[in-house]
Amino acid sequence: MAVLETIRVKLGIFITVLIAVALLSFIIDPSTLQSVSSSMSSKYDVGEIDGKSVSYTDFQSEVDRLTAINEIMTGSSVQNEETQISIRNAAWQSLVDKYLFIKNAKAAGLNVGEEEMVDIISGLIDSPVFTQNAAFCDENGVFSPALLSDFVSYISLDETGRLQLYWDYLIESAKTQQYYDKYYSLFTLSNVVNTLMLTDEIEANNNTYDLEFVMVPFGYTQDTTVVVTDNEIRKYYEDHKKYFKQSASRDIEYVVYEVLPSSSDVAAANDDLVKVYDEFAAAENMKSFLLANSDRQYDNHWYRAGELNTVSSAVNNFVFGADNKGVSEVIANGNTFYAVRVMEEAMVPDSVFVKYVPATSENVDSLLNVVEPMWITQTVGFEDLMAAKKNSKVTISGLTFQVVNTTAPVAKKRVAILEKTAVPSKETVNHYYSQANTLATKSAGKYEKFQAACSEEGVYAHPVSRMLESASKLGSIDHTKEVTRWAFEAKVGDVSNIITVDNNYFIVAALKGIHKEGYADVKEVASQIRDVIYMDKAGEKIAAEVAEKIAGKGSMEAIAEALETTVSTKEGVAFSSLTSQGLDPKFIGAASVAEDGKICGPVVGTIGVYVYKVTGRDTGAFYTEDDAKSYDAQKTQYASQALMSTMMTDADVKDNRARFF
């Protein structure tokens, strides 16, 4: 009975919830529920492209695909941070192309058909995706349709499917590139400058004028009689609201404790090297010895004179100096200590021309099988190729290469470097952590207490204004994404706990302000608007005062005397020429249409008020038709570069990747 009663109670609660949801569906508009659901789910979206949400799963799938492509192209699965960022950017651009650009290109009447793709693959239509791909170019760097055909024939033999994946990527890239070429051609070729426009442009740049003028500067002292009201600020804001659109950002202050090795830690590093110095000098298996005892591992690199300066000039001087026998003395460079031993000397070229020699029974599972002979420089893992003789064969990691040719050999050396760098001890780390913990504890999560604690502890709080969600660096400190994430989740006035960055920094941050995505609140930009309005009103006031002082004055000298200044002159001023850049743009525009010989003004400029007279004009021929066409081509290029950003703005593309990466 007790069990039945429990079921009855729980079922009753469930039914009650169902009824409540049903009632809500009558009270609340379904679109509202959908909006709420969308906003909740959008938190987990990487972005939105032309109204289509891009989920984290979809984006990561594209990243995984391009990561596999990168591994095929480079032959390595090792990826540094820079490579990962590049792949994520490529993945995002791929989705933008798919959901926005190609859609717009098709809407403009463009298309890339199957026959066109055949012409691209065969080389009848030039596509850099194929013609600039080293795998499909001969030894002279010229695109070879035969090599491309050979590659295609190997695809069916590749059981891993990797070549098919790469081929699909190439086809997709070439097709997208063709859409871009057509769209940009449509845009640039439709930007026509007719003969009349060209003639006007040439005339405008060849017509110059000479000026006499006086200028009354605005000055730096604030005029208290010029008042800007809140209503004027509000009106200016509404009239210019589009200029106050902003991305989401945060204002923070942070204190950073950098964990540096103490003097004791530095001494310990030196002692550690000295302890194994004799073993280093006598070691026969240097690779194993350095693996167990050194911060720097042994490499087979052939160094030429000067290259070891990147390690230490003292190291380079020992290796390539006259007294380089045996082992060097301990070399100190800051917190790092070295001992160096020359292992081998030889005449070695900087690069070699090699060809890959496939085994007859080998399955085609690598792009190497279709690569023509090529010049390669010294790279990790392929150092033995550098010292090989012409026509000899060298096997590296199961791959056989034949050295066809080499550059002129130069003297080089292989060296072993025993390296010990001082690292902060546990005691040192605890010392810095204790300092950070004291600040965080005294702050107690409140900004006011944070300020007081900074003053009490004698530490400086670094200010950061309008930090974007994509920020991953604070000053010179990299990898501070955790600080950014905290700031975008915190409330104004919050203070963080200790945030550890790369085990090298302890950071305590405080959130001072939040700027939401969209349009800046009028309060945020009020001071900026007040300055603009003040300058306009102050200029009008000065212009009125100038007009009153110069009334009835018939010469520029008399005007200058009335304004307690001097007459300035400028010759060869052109409305559209770089020769005019030293003058106020507003003044240049007004003077370009002034009547010759007539005193004009006052005109309010950017930095002052002007009274002026055009004293002469001249028509030259220095600005040619070629200059005009070149300038128009530059304008078209600048406009075309803004096409994608304009397209993305119109589609209200939202990039939220910074929340996840």
ZIUR-V777191 format. One record per residue. N is the residue number from 1. RES is the residue in one letter. OMEGA is omega as a letter, one per 40 degrees, with the letter a starting at -180 (* if undefined). Layout:
N|RES|OMEGA ; N|RES|OMEGA
This chain:
1|M|a ; 2|A|i ; 3|V|i ; 4|L|a ; 5|E|i ; 6|T|i ; 7|I|a ; 8|R|a ; 9|V|a ; 10|K|i ; 11|L|i ; 12|G|i ; 13|I|a ; 14|F|i ; 15|I|i ; 16|T|i ; 17|V|i ; 18|L|i ; 19|I|a ; 20|A|i ; 21|V|i ; 22|A|i ; 23|L|i ; 24|L|a ; 25|S|i ; 26|F|a ; 27|I|a ; 28|I|i ; 29|D|a ; 30|P|i ; 31|S|i ; 32|T|i ; 33|L|i ; 34|Q|i ; 35|S|i ; 36|V|i ; 37|S|a ; 38|S|a ; 39|S|i ; 40|M|a ; 41|S|a ; 42|S|i ; 43|K|a ; 44|Y|i ; 45|D|i ; 46|V|i ; 47|G|i ; 48|E|a ; 49|I|i ; 50|D|i ; 51|G|i ; 52|K|i ; 53|S|i ; 54|V|a ; 55|S|i ; 56|Y|a ; 57|T|a ; 58|D|a ; 59|F|a ; 60|Q|i ; 61|S|i ; 62|E|i ; 63|V|i ; 64|D|i ; 65|R|a ; 66|L|i ; 67|T|i ; 68|A|i ; 69|I|i ; 70|N|i ; 71|E|i ; 72|I|a ; 73|M|a ; 74|T|a ; 75|G|a ; 76|S|i ; 77|S|i ; 78|V|a ; 79|Q|i ; 80|N|a ; 81|E|a ; 82|E|i ; 83|T|i ; 84|Q|i ; 85|I|i ; 86|S|a ; 87|I|i ; 88|R|i ; 89|N|i ; 90|A|i ; 91|A|i ; 92|W|i ; 93|Q|i ; 94|S|i ; 95|L|i ; 96|V|i ; 97|D|a ; 98|K|a ; 99|Y|a ; 100|L|a ; 101|F|a ; 102|I|i ; 103|K|i ; 104|N|i ; 105|A|i ; 106|K|i ; 107|A|i ; 108|A|i ; 109|G|a ; 110|L|i ; 111|N|i ; 112|V|a ; 113|G|a ; 114|E|a ; 115|E|i ; 116|E|i ; 117|M|i ; 118|V|i ; 119|D|i ; 120|I|a ; 121|I|a ; 122|S|i ; 123|G|i ; 124|L|i ; 125|I|a ; 126|D|i ; 127|S|a ; 128|P|i ; 129|V|i ; 130|F|a ; 131|T|i ; 132|Q|i ; 133|N|a ; 134|A|a ; 135|A|a ; 136|F|i ; 137|C|a ; 138|D|a ; 139|E|i ; 140|N|i ; 141|G|a ; 142|V|a ; 143|F|a ; 144|S|i ; 145|P|a ; 146|A|i ; 147|L|i ; 148|L|i ; 149|S|i ; 150|D|i ; 151|F|a ; 152|V|a ; 153|S|i ; 154|Y|a ; 155|I|a ; 156|S|a ; 157|L|a ; 158|D|a ; 159|E|a ; 160|T|a ; 161|G|a ; 162|R|i ; 163|L|i ; 164|Q|i ; 165|L|a ; 166|Y|i ; 167|W|i ; 168|D|i ; 169|Y|i ; 170|L|i ; 171|I|i ; 172|E|a ; 173|S|a ; 174|A|a ; 175|K|i ; 176|T|i ; 177|Q|i ; 178|Q|i ; 179|Y|i ; 180|Y|a ; 181|D|a ; 182|K|a ; 183|Y|a ; 184|Y|i ; 185|S|i ; 186|L|a ; 187|F|a ; 188|T|a ; 189|L|i ; 190|S|i ; 191|N|a ; 192|V|i ; 193|V|a ; 194|N|a ; 195|T|a ; 196|L|i ; 197|M|a ; 198|L|i ; 199|T|i ; 200|D|a ; 201|E|i ; 202|I|i ; 203|E|a ; 204|A|a ; 205|N|i ; 206|N|i ; 207|N|i ; 208|T|i ; 209|Y|i ; 210|D|a ; 211|L|i ; 212|E|a ; 213|F|i ; 214|V|a ; 215|M|i ; 216|V|a ; 217|P|i ; 218|F|a ; 219|G|a ; 220|Y|a ; 221|T|a ; 222|Q|i ; 223|D|a ; 224|T|i ; 225|T|i ; 226|V|a ; 227|V|i ; 228|V|a ; 229|T|i ; 230|D|i ; 231|N|i ; 232|E|i ; 233|I|i ; 234|R|a ; 235|K|i ; 236|Y|i ; 237|Y|a ; 238|E|a ; 239|D|a ; 240|H|a ; 241|K|a ; 242|K|a ; 243|Y|a ; 244|F|i ; 245|K|a ; 246|Q|i ; 247|S|i ; 248|A|a ; 249|S|a ; 250|R|i ; 251|D|a ; 252|I|i ; 253|E|a ; 254|Y|i ; 255|V|a ; 256|V|i ; 257|Y|i ; 258|E|a ; 259|V|a ; 260|L|i ; 261|P|i ; 262|S|i ; 263|S|i ; 264|S|i ; 265|D|i ; 266|V|i ; 267|A|i ; 268|A|i ; 269|A|i ; 270|N|i ; 271|D|a ; 272|D|a ; 273|L|a ; 274|V|a ; 275|K|a ; 276|V|a ; 277|Y|a ; 278|D|i ; 279|E|i ; 280|F|a ; 281|A|a ; 282|A|a ; 283|A|i ; 284|E|i ; 285|N|a ; 286|M|a ; 287|K|i ; 288|S|a ; 289|F|a ; 290|L|i ; 291|L|a ; 292|A|a ; 293|N|a ; 294|S|i ; 295|D|i ; 296|R|a ; 297|Q|a ; 298|Y|i ; 299|D|a ; 300|N|a ; 301|H|i ; 302|W|a ; 303|Y|i ; 304|R|a ; 305|A|i ; 306|G|a ; 307|E|a ; 308|L|i ; 309|N|i ; 310|T|i ; 311|V|i ; 312|S|i ; 313|S|i ; 314|A|i ; 315|V|a ; 316|N|a ; 317|N|i ; 318|F|a ; 319|V|a ; 320|F|i ; 321|G|a ; 322|A|a ; 323|D|a ; 324|N|i ; 325|K|i ; 326|G|a ; 327|V|a ; 328|S|i ; 329|E|i ; 330|V|a ; 331|I|i ; 332|A|i ; 333|N|a ; 334|G|i ; 335|N|a ; 336|T|a ; 337|F|a ; 338|Y|i ; 339|A|a ; 340|V|i ; 341|R|i ; 342|V|a ; 343|M|a ; 344|E|i ; 345|E|i ; 346|A|i ; 347|M|a ; 348|V|i ; 349|P|i ; 350|D|i ; 351|S|a ; 352|V|i ; 353|F|a ; 354|V|i ; 355|K|a ; 356|Y|a ; 357|V|a ; 358|P|i ; 359|A|a ; 360|T|a ; 361|S|a ; 362|E|i ; 363|N|i ; 364|V|a ; 365|D|a ; 366|S|i ; 367|L|a ; 368|L|a ; 369|N|a ; 370|V|a ; 371|V|i ; 372|E|i ; 373|P|a ; 374|M|i ; 375|W|i ; 376|I|i ; 377|T|a ; 378|Q|i ; 379|T|a ; 380|V|i ; 381|G|a ; 382|F|a ; 383|E|a ; 384|D|i ; 385|L|a ; 386|M|a ; 387|A|a ; 388|A|i ; 389|K|i ; 390|K|i ; 391|N|i ; 392|S|i ; 393|K|a ; 394|V|i ; 395|T|a ; 396|I|i ; 397|S|i ; 398|G|i ; 399|L|a ; 400|T|i ; 401|F|i ; 402|Q|i ; 403|V|a ; 404|V|a ; 405|N|i ; 406|T|i ; 407|T|a ; 408|A|a ; 409|P|i ; 410|V|a ; 411|A|i ; 412|K|a ; 413|K|i ; 414|R|a ; 415|V|i ; 416|A|a ; 417|I|i ; 418|L|a ; 419|E|i ; 420|K|i ; 421|T|i ; 422|A|i ; 423|V|a ; 424|P|i ; 425|S|i ; 426|K|i ; 427|E|i ; 428|T|i ; 429|V|a ; 430|N|i ; 431|H|a ; 432|Y|i ; 433|Y|i ; 434|S|i ; 435|Q|i ; 436|A|a ; 437|N|i ; 438|T|i ; 439|L|a ; 440|A|a ; 441|T|i ; 442|K|i ; 443|S|i ; 444|A|i ; 445|G|a ; 446|K|a ; 447|Y|a ; 448|E|i ; 449|K|i ; 450|F|i ; 451|Q|a ; 452|A|a ; 453|A|i ; 454|C|i ; 455|S|a ; 456|E|a ; 457|E|i ; 458|G|i ; 459|V|a ; 460|Y|i ; 461|A|a ; 462|H|i ; 463|P|i ; 464|V|a ; 465|S|i ; 466|R|i ; 467|M|a ; 468|L|a ; 469|E|i ; 470|S|a ; 471|A|i ; 472|S|a ; 473|K|i ; 474|L|a ; 475|G|i ; 476|S|a ; 477|I|i ; 478|D|i ; 479|H|a ; 480|T|a ; 481|K|a ; 482|E|i ; 483|V|i ; 484|T|a ; 485|R|i ; 486|W|a ; 487|A|a ; 488|F|i ; 489|E|a ; 490|A|i ; 491|K|i ; 492|V|a ; 493|G|i ; 494|D|i ; 495|V|a ; 496|S|i ; 497|N|i ; 498|I|i ; 499|I|a ; 500|T|a ; 501|V|i ; 502|D|a ; 503|N|a ; 504|N|a ; 505|Y|i ; 506|F|a ; 507|I|i ; 508|V|a ; 509|A|i ; 510|A|a ; 511|L|a ; 512|K|a ; 513|G|i ; 514|I|i ; 515|H|a ; 516|K|i ; 517|E|a ; 518|G|a ; 519|Y|i ; 520|A|i ; 521|D|a ; 522|V|i ; 523|K|a ; 524|E|a ; 525|V|a ; 526|A|a ; 527|S|i ; 528|Q|i ; 529|I|i ; 530|R|i ; 531|D|a ; 532|V|a ; 533|I|i ; 534|Y|a ; 535|M|i ; 536|D|a ; 537|K|i ; 538|A|i ; 539|G|i ; 540|E|a ; 541|K|i ; 542|I|i ; 543|A|i ; 544|A|i ; 545|E|i ; 546|V|a ; 547|A|i ; 548|E|a ; 549|K|a ; 550|I|a ; 551|A|i ; 552|G|a ; 553|K|a ; 554|G|i ; 555|S|i ; 556|M|i ; 557|E|i ; 558|A|i ; 559|I|i ; 560|A|i ; 561|E|a ; 562|A|a ; 563|L|i ; 564|E|i ; 565|T|i ; 566|T|i ; 567|V|i ; 568|S|i ; 569|T|i ; 570|K|a ; 571|E|i ; 572|G|i ; 573|V|i ; 574|A|a ; 575|F|a ; 576|S|a ; 577|S|i ; 578|L|a ; 579|T|a ; 580|S|a ; 581|Q|i ; 582|G|a ; 583|L|i ; 584|D|a ; 585|P|i ; 586|K|i ; 587|F|i ; 588|I|a ; 589|G|a ; 590|A|a ; 591|A|a ; 592|S|a ; 593|V|a ; 594|A|i ; 595|E|a ; 596|D|i ; 597|G|a ; 598|K|i ; 599|I|a ; 600|C|i ; 601|G|e ; 602|P|i ; 603|V|i ; 604|V|i ; 605|G|a ; 606|T|a ; 607|I|i ; 608|G|a ; 609|V|a ; 610|Y|i ; 611|V|a ; 612|Y|i ; 613|K|i ; 614|V|a ; 615|T|i ; 616|G|i ; 617|R|a ; 618|D|i ; 619|T|a ; 620|G|i ; 621|A|a ; 622|F|i ; 623|Y|a ; 624|T|i ; 625|E|i ; 626|D|i ; 627|D|a ; 628|A|i ; 629|K|i ; 630|S|i ; 631|Y|i ; 632|D|i ; 633|A|i ; 634|Q|i ; 635|K|i ; 636|T|i ; 637|Q|i ; 638|Y|a ; 639|A|a ; 640|S|i ; 641|Q|a ; 642|A|a ; 643|L|a ; 644|M|i ; 645|S|i ; 646|T|i ; 647|M|a ; 648|M|i ; 649|T|i ; 650|D|a ; 651|A|a ; 652|D|i ; 653|V|i ; 654|K|a ; 655|D|a ; 656|N|a ; 657|R|a ; 658|A|i ; 659|R|a ; 660|F|a ; 661|F|*
